[in-house]
């Protein structure tokens, strides 16, 4: 799906959250130290789309909070062994700059030495879960090296955000996501770790129908909407969230690594015709349940 020079969309952006929406938790926001952010932007320039918002971590948080997002879930992923602890310390530091408004997740590289200790250290430092990305980290979610990560998260009651949908794939990745990612593999994890909360981003793209059925079957599985409401990728069928179990769907933007306006998907949600109660689940309550936020997410 990803290919060089995908288009940017020069759509107008709003200054604030669209009117007449519930409180918004953005459950999928990326941060990185400056040198890594620059490398990621260069990768996107070469292999995907131009990043519209080239901001520092602090600017990312300031932008979303200024625009009215009540709480931000911040994600990183380690693209090689040996950098997880550095990334986790960076995440801890940046979250502390925005107390009560940002929840950070830990990074780990599956199979790296000292993974269990690194995760426990991250949780002790205040991080509230783990982010993994199979396309970048090239792990098999059913591989033996994953068991320690699942065990630690389940024992500590920390959720796992795991990009294991097959798309958007790229020839620039070092592995083929279609060989290591599918809904059947994830179901094996759900069965083996029945108390482990897992979120699959992008609605499980491109197995959206299969993941929609899995959230009906497993109370420990959530999906986020990241980039699937922007009408950016060609889809066989349009997304209709009224056909999903909305208490297992959470809004995420992928900010700042997007090629269109930061509020594009919020405007889609406003125009979607979803009832207020469903919008509350998608925009706040599902994320609050998954990440264990307080009743008022901005105070978590």
N, C-alpha and C positions, 0 to 999 in steps of 0.2 A: 504493500500500500504506500509506504513512504518512497519517494523518489526525489532526485535533486530538483530544486527550484520549484517546489510547490508554491502556489500564489499566496500573497498576503491579501487581506481584505481591508480596504480603507474605509471601514464603517465608522460612523460617529459614535463616540463614547459618552456616556452620561457622567456627571460629576458625582452622583450618589447612587445608591441602590434604587432601582425603580420604585415608584410609589405603590402603595397598596400591596406590598409583599410582606410576609412574616419576617421575623429576625433571621439573619443569614449567618450560618457557619460555613466557611469555605473549607472543605475537608481534603483538599488536594492542592497544596501550594508548595512550590519548590524553592529551596534556598541552597546556596553553596558558598564556600569561600570564593573570593574574587577571581583567583586564577582558574579555579574549576569552572566557575560560571562562564568565564571567557572562552574556555576550551569547549564547553557545551554549546555556546552560541556559535562558535566556529563550525562545530560538527553539524548543527542544524543548517547553517548557511550552505554548507556543501552538500548535505544529504537529505534535507527536508524543506523547511520553510524559514523565512526570515522572522526572527524573534522581534516582536513589536516593542516589548518592554525590557530594555536592557538596564536593569536596576541592581543596586546592591541589595544585600539581604535586608538591611534596615529600611531601605526605600521600599522594598516589597511590602513589608509589614505596614509601614506608614501609609502607603497608597491605599491598601485595602481597608485599613481601619478608618482612615480619613473618609473614604467613600461610603462608610456605613456598615461594613462587614463586622459582625459582633465578635466573632472568634475565628482564628486562623489555625488550621492544622498544617504544620510545617514538615516537609519531607526532604530527605536526602537519600542517595544510594551510593555505596562504595563500588567503584568500577574495577577495583583490583584489591588483592589482599594487602593488609598492612596499613590501611588508612582509616579504618573504621573508628578507632579510638580518637583520632584527630577530628574526624567529622562529628563524632558525638560530643566532644568537648566544645566544638564550635557551636553546635546546636544548643547545648545547655546555656552557653554564654549569651547567644542572641535571644533566646526565649526570655532570659532574665531581664533583658532590656525592655520587654513589653509584658510586665507581670499582669496576669489575669486575662490576657487577650490572645495568647499564643500557646498552643500545645505542640511540643516537638516530639518526633519519633526518632528512634535510634537507627543507625546504619550498621550493617554487618555484611561481610562477604562470605557466602556459604562455603564451608570447607576450610576456612582459614584457621590457622593455629590460634588457640585462645578465644574462640568465639563465645563460649559459654561465659567466661569471665568478663569479656568485653561487654556483653549484653547486661549482665548483672550490674556492672559498674555504671552503665548508662542509665539503667532503671534507678539505681541508688542516687544518681545525679538529677533525677526528676523527669527523664524522658518516659513517655507513656505508651510506647509500642515500638514496632519495627516496620521499616519499609524495605521491600525487596523488589527487584526488577529483573525478571528472567531474561528479557531480551539483551540487557546490558551485561548481566552477571552470568548468563549461560548455565544456569542450574536446572537440573531435573527435579521438579517438586516432589517426586517419589524417590529420589536418591537418598542413600544412607546418610550423607553429610547433612541432610536437612533435619534429621530426627532431633539433634541437639537443639536446633533453633525452635522447633515446634514444642519440644519438651519444656524449654526455659520459658517461652511465652505462655504456654498453658499453665504451668506451675505458678508463674508470677501474675497470672490473669491479665496479661498485656496483649492487646490486639495486634494483628499482623495485616498490613496492607501489602498485597502481593500482586504485582503486575504479571499475571499468567494468562491473560487473553492473548490470542495469536497475533492480533493487530494492535497498532499499526507497525508492521514489520519493515525491515530495510535490508538491502543487500550489504549495507555497511556494517551490520552487526556481525560478530564473530561466530554466531550460531544461527540456525534456522528456527525461529519461534514455532513454526508448524510442526517441528519434530519434538519439541520439549514442552509445549503448552497445549492443553485441551481440558475441557470441562470434566471428562472422565478421570483424568489424573487428579484434578482437584477434589473430586468426590471421594477418592481414596483417602486423601488427607482428612477430609471432614469426618469420615467414618473412623479413622484411626485416632483422631484427636477431638473427641466430641465436645470438649469444653473450650476449645480454642476459637476465638472470634477472628474471622478472616474477612477482609474486604478485597474484592477484585475491581480495579479501576476500569473505566471506559465501558461499563455495563458488560464486560466480558467480550468485547469486540474481537473477532467477528463471529463468535458463537453466542450472540445475544439471546437467542431463543433458548438454548441449552442452559445458560446461566439464569434466565428468568424462571425456568422450571426448578433449578437447584435452590433458589431462595424460597420457593414454596415448600420445599422438602426439608430444608435445614435451617433451624433458627439461629445458627452460629455463622451464617453467611450473609454478608452485605455486598452491595455493588455501589460504585459511585458513577456519576454521570459524565465525568470529565471528557470534554470535547465532543461528546455524542449528541449534544443538543444544539451545537453551533451550525449544523448543516454544512459542515466543511468537508467531511469525508463522504464519498458516494456510498449509500446504503441501499440494499435491495428493498427494504421496507422502512417507511418512516418510523421514528420512535414515537410510541404512544405510552406514556408513563401510567395512564389509567389502566393499562393491562398488566402492570407490575404490582407486586406486593410493596406498597409505598413505605411501610415501616422498615424495609430493608434496602431502601434506596436513599443515597445521600448526594447532595450537590457538591461538586468539586470543579474548580476552574482550570487547573494546570498553570495558573499564573505563576511567573511572568512569561513562561515559554510558549506563548501563543501568537498566532499571526493575525489576530483580529481584536476588537475592542474587549476590554476586561469584563464588561457587563453584557456581552452578547447573549450568553446562555441564560442569564437572569431575565433578560427581556423576552426570551423564548418561553421561559416558565410563566412569566406574567401573562403572556398571550395564549397559554396552553389550554385554558379552560378547566384546569384542575381545581377541585373544590379547595377551600381554605384549609381544611384539615389535612388534605393530602400535601398541599404546599408546605404546611408546618412540618410534616414528617420529612419531606425531601430537603428542605432548607435548614432545618435545625434539629428536630427531635431524633431522627435516625442517627446522625453523627453524635449527638449527645449520648445516646444509648451505646453506640459502638465504642466510643473513646472514653466513656465513663465521665463525661462532663457533668458539672453541677446543673441544677434546674435552670439557672441563668448561665448560659455558656460563656458570657463575657467575664464571669467571675471564676471560671474553672482554672 
